Amino acid sequence: MTVKRSVSLPDDVAEWLDQQPNVSAAITAAVRAQMAAGHLHEVLRRAGIEPTEAGRARWRARLATPIPADALAEGRRMLGRAG
């Protein structure tokens, strides 16, 4: 089942949506990502870990760092052996 909603959006968001081939799919993907993040935060809290913006920023920076070439090559080599 689907439900139609009417929302008010900031100009930059509306402009981005105007460029999407399927606005409903783009909004659905964004909302589901937000829902998943909320679920992850709840799981972390239940495990005694309180997510903070500073902690999220540290992980974003760490995950944005490219994998060193030698580590990437070693991972590929290991996968080749496993397959």
C-alpha positions in Angstrom: 0.0 0.0 0.0 1.2 3.5 -0.6 0.1 6.8 0.9 0.3 10.3 -0.6 1.8 13.1 1.5 2.3 16.8 1.0 5.4 18.3 2.5 7.1 21.7 2.6 10.9 21.6 1.7 13.8 24.0 1.7 14.7 25.3 -1.8 17.9 23.3 -2.0 16.1 20.1 -1.3 13.3 20.8 -3.7 15.9 21.7 -6.4 17.7 18.4 -5.8 14.4 16.4 -6.0 13.5 18.2 -9.2 16.6 16.6 -10.8 15.7 13.0 -9.7 14.1 10.7 -12.2 11.8 9.2 -9.5 11.1 11.7 -6.6 9.2 9.1 -4.6 12.0 6.6 -4.8 14.6 9.3 -3.8 12.5 10.3 -0.8 11.8 6.7 0.2 15.6 5.9 0.1 16.4 8.9 2.2 13.8 8.2 4.8 14.7 4.5 5.0 18.4 5.5 5.5 17.3 7.8 8.4 15.2 5.0 9.9 18.1 2.6 9.7 20.4 5.2 11.4 17.9 5.6 14.2 17.7 1.8 14.6 21.5 1.6 14.8 21.6 4.3 17.4 19.0 2.5 19.5 21.0 -0.8 19.3 24.2 1.1 20.4 22.3 2.7 23.3 21.0 -0.6 24.5 24.7 -1.9 24.4 25.6 1.1 26.6 27.2 3.2 23.8 25.8 6.7 23.5 26.4 8.0 19.9 27.5 11.6 19.9 28.1 14.0 17.0 31.8 14.1 17.8 32.0 10.3 17.7 30.1 10.2 14.4 32.5 12.9 13.0 35.5 10.8 14.0 34.1 7.7 12.3 33.2 9.7 9.1 36.8 11.0 8.9 38.2 7.6 9.6 36.0 5.9 7.0 36.7 8.6 4.4 40.4 7.8 4.5 41.4 5.6 1.5 42.6 2.0 2.2 46.4 1.9 1.8 47.3 0.2 -1.5 49.3 -2.5 0.2 46.4 -3.4 2.5 44.0 -3.4 -0.4 46.4 -5.7 -2.4 46.7 -8.1 0.6 42.9 -8.2 1.0 42.5 -9.1 -2.7 45.2 -11.7 -2.4 43.4 -13.3 0.5 40.1 -13.3 -1.3 41.7 -14.9 -4.3 43.0 -17.7 -2.0 39.6 -18.2 -0.4 37.8 -18.5 -3.7 
